[in-house]
Amino acid sequence: MLTSKILSEFIDDVSSNSPAPGGGSVSALCGALGSALTAMVCRLTIGKKNYEGVQDEMLATLGQADELRAKLTGLIDRDTEAFNQVMKAFTLPKTSDDEKRIRSEAIQTATKQATLVPLEVMKLCEQAMGIAATVAERGNVNSITDAGVAGLILKAGCEGAALNVQINLATLKDKTFVDETSTLVSALLTNVEAVSDRIRQRVQAVLS
């Protein structure tokens, strides 16, 4: 498992000549790190003087951040596994017409699954972005830059995952799935962009 490796080993794997782990797993990692930073700001707010009025909110937000971090961490491996299944489908024999049909169907099925994984990363990053905004606006002001970094890296995770979704959609024949997924991708990117701007404005307001 990628997540059981030390950081330097994971970085070495990404930098190797193997196509996986690649951008999809890295996007999921961005989401996990952004959620982790959000959780950190929550923990640095809970129990602190001057923040008594947001204790319940921060506790609830902390639970959400930790849950999202765990889900996104799991998607680091799932993305690579999904990609490997696509590559496996391409190795199927294609001598007879039946073999060609079976191979084509296997490629389509594996590619659709490889699309759903980064799509899930996008959804989770969007959720994580919302709670990052909460801690930026009401969390410990001494950790405002951590909340800012969380927003930046969550946006990167979402946009990176979108690229992986889009490259897979280009090869799928299920037009209904392609159209519905493309619409969802656009909506998620729009929402993330808006919340990212809100976080950035909040950070700059505190720092100026």
C-alpha beads as a LAMMPS data file, in Angstrom:
LAMMPS data file: protein, C-alpha beads

208 atoms
207 bonds

1 atom types
1 bond types

-500.0 500.0 xlo xhi
-500.0 500.0 ylo yhi
-500.0 500.0 zlo zhi

Masses

1 110.0

Atoms # bond

1 1 1 0.000 0.000 0.000
2 1 1 1.223 3.469 -0.858
3 1 1 -0.066 4.920 2.397
4 1 1 2.044 2.527 4.443
5 1 1 5.257 3.843 2.909
6 1 1 7.387 6.568 4.368
7 1 1 7.074 9.920 2.618
8 1 1 10.395 9.698 0.768
9 1 1 9.430 6.289 -0.652
10 1 1 6.110 7.620 -1.898
11 1 1 7.850 10.575 -3.539
12 1 1 10.333 8.191 -5.162
13 1 1 7.452 6.094 -6.508
14 1 1 5.796 9.160 -8.007
15 1 1 9.058 10.259 -9.643
16 1 1 9.740 6.832 -11.195
17 1 1 9.051 5.793 -14.804
18 1 1 5.877 3.998 -13.717
19 1 1 2.652 5.848 -14.624
20 1 1 1.164 5.000 -11.235
21 1 1 1.099 6.398 -8.643
22 1 1 0.592 9.583 -10.570
23 1 1 -1.545 12.686 -10.626
24 1 1 -4.642 10.948 -9.299
25 1 1 -2.986 9.627 -6.169
26 1 1 -1.186 12.925 -5.650
27 1 1 -4.512 14.772 -5.924
28 1 1 -6.004 12.510 -3.260
29 1 1 -2.959 13.170 -1.082
30 1 1 -3.508 16.918 -1.493
31 1 1 -7.060 16.455 -0.284
32 1 1 -5.913 14.425 2.716
33 1 1 -3.275 17.006 3.635
34 1 1 -5.733 19.885 3.287
35 1 1 -8.174 18.077 5.558
36 1 1 -5.371 17.371 8.022
37 1 1 -4.455 21.062 8.175
38 1 1 -8.092 21.923 8.788
39 1 1 -8.195 19.423 11.639
40 1 1 -5.027 20.939 13.073
41 1 1 -6.545 24.422 13.151
42 1 1 -9.601 22.980 14.895
43 1 1 -7.411 21.391 17.570
44 1 1 -5.517 24.651 18.007
45 1 1 -8.823 26.443 18.560
46 1 1 -10.581 24.000 20.889
47 1 1 -10.007 24.856 24.529
48 1 1 -8.342 28.181 23.777
49 1 1 -9.262 31.406 25.514
50 1 1 -11.225 33.856 23.357
51 1 1 -12.744 31.005 21.345
52 1 1 -15.280 29.734 23.867
53 1 1 -18.128 30.754 21.584
54 1 1 -17.062 28.422 18.757
55 1 1 -16.123 25.330 20.758
56 1 1 -19.092 23.216 19.652
57 1 1 -18.667 24.276 16.041
58 1 1 -14.960 23.484 16.087
59 1 1 -15.579 20.083 17.662
60 1 1 -18.104 19.246 14.947
61 1 1 -15.778 20.570 12.254
62 1 1 -12.916 18.529 13.656
63 1 1 -14.943 15.349 13.342
64 1 1 -15.736 16.181 9.726
65 1 1 -12.122 17.024 8.913
66 1 1 -10.795 13.790 10.392
67 1 1 -13.417 11.762 8.518
68 1 1 -12.577 13.438 5.211
69 1 1 -8.863 12.986 5.829
70 1 1 -9.376 9.235 6.312
71 1 1 -11.498 8.888 3.172
72 1 1 -9.081 10.850 1.011
73 1 1 -6.125 8.899 2.364
74 1 1 -7.834 5.693 1.275
75 1 1 -8.315 7.099 -2.227
76 1 1 -4.550 7.487 -2.673
77 1 1 -4.285 3.712 -3.100
78 1 1 -7.659 3.284 -4.771
79 1 1 -6.670 5.617 -7.598
80 1 1 -3.534 3.652 -8.375
81 1 1 -5.439 0.359 -8.128
82 1 1 -8.092 1.640 -10.546
83 1 1 -5.433 2.740 -13.036
84 1 1 -3.744 -0.648 -12.813
85 1 1 -7.054 -2.344 -13.658
86 1 1 -7.288 -0.252 -16.815
87 1 1 -3.779 -1.294 -17.809
88 1 1 -4.653 -4.927 -17.067
89 1 1 -7.689 -4.724 -19.353
90 1 1 -5.484 -3.524 -22.187
91 1 1 -3.378 -6.696 -21.910
92 1 1 -6.329 -8.979 -22.655
93 1 1 -6.057 -10.981 -25.884
94 1 1 -7.587 -9.537 -29.045
95 1 1 -7.170 -12.242 -31.654
96 1 1 -10.789 -13.206 -32.308
97 1 1 -13.868 -11.011 -32.545
98 1 1 -15.113 -12.367 -29.212
99 1 1 -11.811 -11.564 -27.550
100 1 1 -11.865 -8.067 -29.011
101 1 1 -15.392 -7.508 -27.697
102 1 1 -14.533 -8.811 -24.228
103 1 1 -11.384 -6.695 -24.160
104 1 1 -13.226 -3.556 -25.238
105 1 1 -15.926 -4.062 -22.607
106 1 1 -13.297 -4.682 -19.923
107 1 1 -11.460 -1.487 -20.870
108 1 1 -14.675 0.528 -20.735
109 1 1 -15.652 -0.924 -17.350
110 1 1 -12.202 -0.346 -15.843
111 1 1 -11.999 3.172 -17.282
112 1 1 -15.376 4.089 -15.820
113 1 1 -14.189 2.911 -12.401
114 1 1 -10.962 4.866 -12.878
115 1 1 -13.169 7.904 -13.509
116 1 1 -15.295 7.435 -10.409
117 1 1 -12.302 7.428 -8.058
118 1 1 -11.000 10.934 -8.905
119 1 1 -14.613 12.112 -9.076
120 1 1 -14.955 11.029 -5.454
121 1 1 -11.739 12.906 -4.662
122 1 1 -13.326 16.011 -6.158
123 1 1 -16.484 15.629 -4.072
124 1 1 -14.533 15.141 -0.862
125 1 1 -12.208 18.058 -1.604
126 1 1 -15.242 20.265 -2.133
127 1 1 -16.622 19.210 1.259
128 1 1 -13.226 19.733 2.867
129 1 1 -12.979 23.190 1.296
130 1 1 -16.204 24.178 3.033
131 1 1 -14.912 23.266 6.467
132 1 1 -11.543 24.882 5.707
133 1 1 -13.509 28.082 5.156
134 1 1 -15.162 27.604 8.538
135 1 1 -11.841 27.368 10.375
136 1 1 -10.416 30.271 8.364
137 1 1 -13.322 32.462 9.393
138 1 1 -13.816 31.357 13.000
139 1 1 -10.778 29.327 14.014
140 1 1 -7.656 30.380 15.887
141 1 1 -6.414 33.474 14.075
142 1 1 -2.817 32.523 14.908
143 1 1 -3.263 29.586 12.510
144 1 1 -4.846 31.596 9.710
145 1 1 -2.043 30.784 7.266
146 1 1 -2.523 27.063 7.931
147 1 1 -6.177 27.453 7.009
148 1 1 -5.037 29.355 3.932
149 1 1 -2.693 26.567 2.876
150 1 1 -5.501 24.070 3.452
151 1 1 -7.653 26.023 1.020
152 1 1 -4.918 26.203 -1.594
153 1 1 -4.014 22.534 -1.455
154 1 1 -7.643 21.398 -1.425
155 1 1 -8.263 23.450 -4.549
156 1 1 -5.218 21.825 -6.155
157 1 1 -6.494 18.397 -5.161
158 1 1 -9.903 19.061 -6.672
159 1 1 -8.553 20.540 -9.893
160 1 1 -5.986 17.756 -10.247
161 1 1 -8.659 15.109 -9.786
162 1 1 -10.797 16.897 -12.389
163 1 1 -8.043 16.459 -14.967
164 1 1 -8.021 12.722 -14.299
165 1 1 -11.789 12.540 -14.649
166 1 1 -11.731 14.464 -17.915
167 1 1 -9.009 12.390 -19.578
168 1 1 -10.965 9.223 -18.813
169 1 1 -14.270 10.652 -20.003
170 1 1 -12.712 11.248 -23.413
171 1 1 -12.398 7.491 -23.951
172 1 1 -15.809 6.378 -22.642
173 1 1 -18.694 5.456 -24.941
174 1 1 -21.488 5.851 -22.374
175 1 1 -22.707 9.282 -23.454
176 1 1 -25.176 9.655 -20.585
177 1 1 -22.461 8.952 -18.030
178 1 1 -20.041 11.285 -19.796
179 1 1 -22.529 14.150 -19.977
180 1 1 -23.727 13.796 -16.376
181 1 1 -20.191 13.505 -15.047
182 1 1 -18.978 16.491 -17.066
183 1 1 -21.791 18.611 -15.658
184 1 1 -20.952 17.534 -12.115
185 1 1 -17.245 18.242 -12.630
186 1 1 -18.025 21.777 -13.788
187 1 1 -20.278 22.411 -10.798
188 1 1 -17.707 21.103 -8.334
189 1 1 -14.937 23.225 -9.835
190 1 1 -17.118 26.320 -9.738
191 1 1 -18.005 25.776 -6.078
192 1 1 -14.419 25.089 -5.071
193 1 1 -13.207 28.203 -6.874
194 1 1 -15.744 30.357 -5.036
195 1 1 -14.875 28.997 -1.584
196 1 1 -11.163 29.191 -2.354
197 1 1 -11.558 32.890 -3.114
198 1 1 -13.412 33.368 0.164
199 1 1 -10.642 31.700 2.137
200 1 1 -7.939 33.695 0.366
201 1 1 -9.754 36.972 1.053
202 1 1 -10.116 36.059 4.717
203 1 1 -6.432 35.200 5.020
204 1 1 -5.358 38.427 3.348
205 1 1 -7.691 40.443 5.565
206 1 1 -6.059 38.985 8.680
207 1 1 -2.517 39.430 7.377
208 1 1 -2.957 42.983 6.117

Bonds

1 1 1 2
2 1 2 3
3 1 3 4
4 1 4 5
5 1 5 6
6 1 6 7
7 1 7 8
8 1 8 9
9 1 9 10
10 1 10 11
11 1 11 12
12 1 12 13
13 1 13 14
14 1 14 15
15 1 15 16
16 1 16 17
17 1 17 18
18 1 18 19
19 1 19 20
20 1 20 21
21 1 21 22
22 1 22 23
23 1 23 24
24 1 24 25
25 1 25 26
26 1 26 27
27 1 27 28
28 1 28 29
29 1 29 30
30 1 30 31
31 1 31 32
32 1 32 33
33 1 33 34
34 1 34 35
35 1 35 36
36 1 36 37
37 1 37 38
38 1 38 39
39 1 39 40
40 1 40 41
41 1 41 42
42 1 42 43
43 1 43 44
44 1 44 45
45 1 45 46
46 1 46 47
47 1 47 48
48 1 48 49
49 1 49 50
50 1 50 51
51 1 51 52
52 1 52 53
53 1 53 54
54 1 54 55
55 1 55 56
56 1 56 57
57 1 57 58
58 1 58 59
59 1 59 60
60 1 60 61
61 1 61 62
62 1 62 63
63 1 63 64
64 1 64 65
65 1 65 66
66 1 66 67
67 1 67 68
68 1 68 69
69 1 69 70
70 1 70 71
71 1 71 72
72 1 72 73
73 1 73 74
74 1 74 75
75 1 75 76
76 1 76 77
77 1 77 78
78 1 78 79
79 1 79 80
80 1 80 81
81 1 81 82
82 1 82 83
83 1 83 84
84 1 84 85
85 1 85 86
86 1 86 87
87 1 87 88
88 1 88 89
89 1 89 90
90 1 90 91
91 1 91 92
92 1 92 93
93 1 93 94
94 1 94 95
95 1 95 96
96 1 96 97
97 1 97 98
98 1 98 99
99 1 99 100
100 1 100 101
101 1 101 102
102 1 102 103
103 1 103 104
104 1 104 105
105 1 105 106
106 1 106 107
107 1 107 108
108 1 108 109
109 1 109 110
110 1 110 111
111 1 111 112
112 1 112 113
113 1 113 114
114 1 114 115
115 1 115 116
116 1 116 117
117 1 117 118
118 1 118 119
119 1 119 120
120 1 120 121
121 1 121 122
122 1 122 123
123 1 123 124
124 1 124 125
125 1 125 126
126 1 126 127
127 1 127 128
128 1 128 129
129 1 129 130
130 1 130 131
131 1 131 132
132 1 132 133
133 1 133 134
134 1 134 135
135 1 135 136
136 1 136 137
137 1 137 138
138 1 138 139
139 1 139 140
140 1 140 141
141 1 141 142
142 1 142 143
143 1 143 144
144 1 144 145
145 1 145 146
146 1 146 147
147 1 147 148
148 1 148 149
149 1 149 150
150 1 150 151
151 1 151 152
152 1 152 153
153 1 153 154
154 1 154 155
155 1 155 156
156 1 156 157
157 1 157 158
158 1 158 159
159 1 159 160
160 1 160 161
161 1 161 162
162 1 162 163
163 1 163 164
164 1 164 165
165 1 165 166
166 1 166 167
167 1 167 168
168 1 168 169
169 1 169 170
170 1 170 171
171 1 171 172
172 1 172 173
173 1 173 174
174 1 174 175
175 1 175 176
176 1 176 177
177 1 177 178
178 1 178 179
179 1 179 180
180 1 180 181
181 1 181 182
182 1 182 183
183 1 183 184
184 1 184 185
185 1 185 186
186 1 186 187
187 1 187 188
188 1 188 189
189 1 189 190
190 1 190 191
191 1 191 192
192 1 192 193
193 1 193 194
194 1 194 195
195 1 195 196
196 1 196 197
197 1 197 198
198 1 198 199
199 1 199 200
200 1 200 201
201 1 201 202
202 1 202 203
203 1 203 204
204 1 204 205
205 1 205 206
206 1 206 207
207 1 207 208
